[in-house]
Amino acid sequence: MALDNKYLKLIEFIKTLYPNMDTIPLHAPVFKGNEKEYLDDCIKTSFVSYVGKYVSKFEEMTTKYTGSKYAIAVVNGTVALQVAMQLAGVKPQDEVITQPLTFVATANAIAHVGATPVFVDVDSDTLGMSPDKLDDFLNQNTKWEKKTEKLINLSSSRPISAIVPMHTFGHPCRIDEITEIAEKYGIPVIEDSAESLGSFYKGKHTGTFGQAGVISYNGNKTITTGGGGMILTDDEDLARKIKHITTTAKIPHQWEYVHDEIAYNYRLTNVNAAIGVAQMEKIDAMLANKASIAEKYALFCNENDIKFFDQPVNARSNYWLNAILLSDKRERDDFLRYTNENGIITRPIWKLMNKLEMYKKCLHGDLSNAESLENKIVNIPSGANL
């Protein structure tokens, strides 16, 4: 195996961005604020479960930052998607349109509701769902059934009850066009914004275009709570229902335990939220640092004839994970092998969802863009280096 010299130069360049590290991670959390102080406070006050001031504070900080009217903190991004879809009206045996180029949690959340994913191709310049392909698919494969007031997939005779686009690596897709198409067909949009906290499209934060949006705070995300998620919405009634169903559907009372429906114990703990509050206090610095790293990558790649995936038009990306595009799968695999054997953690993009065993039988349209990208994309070290 002989790597092209330009990639060997890139490897040396990465080492200059993350000096004095024997192994350079793909992404790592940064704890340089009040995390320990707030955790100590949780322990001293004994408020460590989902009742506590940090949960409320974390939600308030998130609404202020994203511009969403409501934010409900839950245990992770997957259940956030599940609950958002369930309360948007997705029922067992329904279908939900999403993209094949995504992390498996997107498809899994659809399955957890009892629905089946349908995959629509992505745009090569955003890595997110293509509004053109979406419109074509809906136009050619669906009809509106007056009797049930549902959009029916002609191939399966099942209702299509939601659309879940994803902002890949924090790069916003053409979400305004997607929501416009969805409105035309009478389908709610639930944004998978798990990776895009701090990303804006046409001046508006991702996760605030559809009926609801979700954020993830897994350990590898831009900011982390160790594990956790957030559901964003501007719908007051929906926000109330989300909070109720994720808190075991308990009717508020000073001492009685009365629950009015089958629900979930999904609320984020005060301990996790305490970390989140400290992380949100530093989010501007982390995003500025990540933008600086991405800018340096872009300049280096441009000078060395390497294709760097830059933020899309009309977008301000958080650059959660930086990505380069190699010429083909062989070159991609050679690069992955060499970097990982030499202490620089790199990763390919996910295997397409329609190629995974549990989703092989799911319907999909032409996926040529996603198939091409799957063989070429590599993520390179992207952590904030404060």
Buried (B, 14 or more C-beta within 10 A) or exposed (E): EEBBEEBEBBBEBBBEBBEEBEEBBBBBBBEEBBBEEBBEBBEEEEBBEBEBBBBBBBBEBBBEBBBBEBBBBBBBBBBBBBBBBBBBBBEEEBBBBBBBBBBBBBBBBBBBBEBBBBBBBBBBBBBBBBBBBBBBBBEEBBEEEEEEEBBBBEEBEBBBBBBBBBBBBBBBBBBBBBBBBBEEBEBBBBBBBBBBBBBBBEEBBBBBBBBBBBBBBBEBBBBBBEBBBBBBBBBEEBBEBBBBBBBBBBEEEEEEEEEEEEBBEBBBBBBBBBBBBBBBBBBEBBBEBBBBBBEBBBEBBEEBEBBBBBBBEEBBBBBBBBBBBBEEEEBBBBBBEBBEEEEBBBBBBBEBBBEBEEBEEBBBBEBEBBBEBBBBBBBBBBBBBE
